C-alpha cells in the first residue's frame, strides 16, 4: 500500500439466503471502479469492502439494494 492507509467498509446486509446471493453482491460491488475487493460473509450477513479510493456510502447502498437486498448499516 506504499504508506497509504487501507480504506475498509463493513456493510450489514439483510435478505441474502444462499451462496448465489453472496456471489451476486460480491460481483456487483467488485464492478465499482473504486472497489479493490469485496468479500461477503453469508453467516455474519455482511460484506467487507476494500477500496482503492473513497466512495460515498450511498453509492454502495444503492448498488446492493438494486439487487433486492437491504443494507442495515455501513461502518
Buried (B, 14 or more C-beta within 10 A) or exposed (E): EEEEEEBEBEBBBEBBEEEEBBEBBBEBBEEBEBBEEBEBEBEEBBBBBEBBEEBEEEEBBEBBEEBEBEBEEBE
